[in-house]
Amino acid sequence: MTKGQDMSTYSEQDIEYMHQAIEASRQAVAAGDFPYGATLLATDGRVHVARNNQVTTGDCTGHAEVALVREVAQKLGPDALIGATVYASGEPCAMCSGAMFWAGVSRIVFAMPTSVINAVGGAPYLQPTTAEVLAGASRQIAVEGPLLQDEATQVLREFVTR
């Protein structure tokens, strides 16, 4: 299931958590990493935020969503991921989509769609959208976005042109 960018379909809580993910993308850039962040809202209301850490850790899997899944599992336990919502400043790639599927996340909300990331950020990139990656999954995960696309895209544009 994919929901579009009609702001009236998102709650104030959705907007708040996406703002946190976008702020994490700014923090990633400030730390020397790529401009992506993610926020997780667990079903019990706990919130965790992570940023991309590929460069600073030397780990090519250090995308914000994978970092988030790892950190939450370590800090809150793997059950905190089951049924959670993840807000991502950029539409999750195939690797991140898979990680969230295996973690038990039930909803993914993104800011920048894959097409914008590819157009603004350039190569290399993986083409499939999150919804395409998860289309054949054995359980349904809601995929919604874009939400606050312009704000997230501005962070990417600033990163690319610096």
BELTA-V395214 format. One line per field, one symbol per residue. phi: phi as a letter, one per 40 degrees, with the letter a starting at -180 (. if undefined). Layout:
# BELTA-V395214
phi = ???
This chain:
# BELTA-V395214
phi = .bbcccdccbcccdcdccdcccccccccccchbccbaabbbcccgcbbbbbdbdccbgbccccdccdcdcccdccbgcccccgcbbbbcbdccdccdcccdccgcbabbbcccdccdccccgccabcccdccccdcccbcbcbbicbgdccccccccccccc
